[in-house]
Amino acid sequence: MKDLIEAGRVAVIGPIRQELLSGISDPVQFRKLKSALSGFDDLSLRTEHFEKAAEFGNTCRKDGVQGSSIDFLICAVSAAEGWPVFTTDKDFDTYRKYLPIRLF
């Protein structure tokens, strides 16, 4: 991860920032993570990202695969921008069976 950051190969979208910060109940840890994330600008999301996220959600649900709106938005941005998703969330292994995404 450090090498990716130093090479400028990391992008963040607002919903990822929100998800990361939402999981922290300790105010001190919250401020630390918020400060660490402040070095990353959020990619501006476009209408096409949200439309593709809805399409991806529909595609997966049609095949019985459930996921969150944010997960499908991440997939949509990944596909539209041609970027791999850096995650340890195993749900993305399932999504890539149905969606044109790459995982790092």
N, C-alpha and C positions, 0 to 999 in steps of 0.2 A: 504494500500500500504506500509506504514511504517513497519508493522509487516512482510510482505512478504520480503521486502528488508533486514530487520534485520535477518531474518531466512535464507537468502541466496537463496531464492526461485524465484528470478527474473533473467531472461536472456534477452539479447538484441541482435538483429541482426543488422548489418550495415544499411540495408534499413529502419528499424524503426528509428534508430538514425537520418538518413538523413531526413525522413519525419517529425520528430519532429522539427528538426532545420530549415527545409525549410519554416516552417510557421511563422518564427519570423523575422520581418523586422527591428526591433530596435536593433542596434548593442550591446547595453548594455545588453538587455534581452537575445540576442543570446549568448553572452559570459557567462552569468550566467547559462543558460541552458546547454551549452556545458560543462562548468565546473562541473555541477551537474551530467551530464551523463558520465563524464570521470571516475567515480568510477565503471562503469560497463564495463567488457570486452565483446567484440562482440563474439557470437558463430560463429565458423568457418562454413561457408556454404559449402555443398558438392554437387556434380553433381546430386545426387538423389533428393536433395531439389528442384533444378531448374526443373528437369524432372517432379517431382510430381506437382509442381506449374503449369506447362504447362498443365498437365493432368487435374488438378482441374479446371483451367480456361476453358478448353474445355468442361468438364462436366457441369459446370454452364451455359456457353453460349448455349450449346445444349438445355438447359431448359429455355432459355430466360433471364438468370440472368447475368447481367454485373458486372464486378469488375476490379480493377486495378491489374496489374502484381504484385505489391508489396503486395496487400491484399492476392493474391493467394499464394505468397511465404510465407507469414506469416502462412497461413493455412497449407501449405506443411510442414513447420518446426514443427508446432504444432502437426500435425498428426505423423510425423516421430519420433519425440522425446517423444511423449506421454504427452505433456505439454498443459495445457489450455491456451487460449488467454485471456489476461487481456485488455479489450477495452471498450470504451463507444460508439464505431462506430456501429450503428444499421445494417450496411451491413453484419456484421458477423452473426447476427441472421438469415439472409437469407441464407448465405453460409452454415451454419450448417444443414440446411434442406437437402442439397445435398452432403455434404462432412463430413468425419469422424473427426470432430473437436469438442472440448469441450471449452466452455467459462467459465471464472472465474466469 
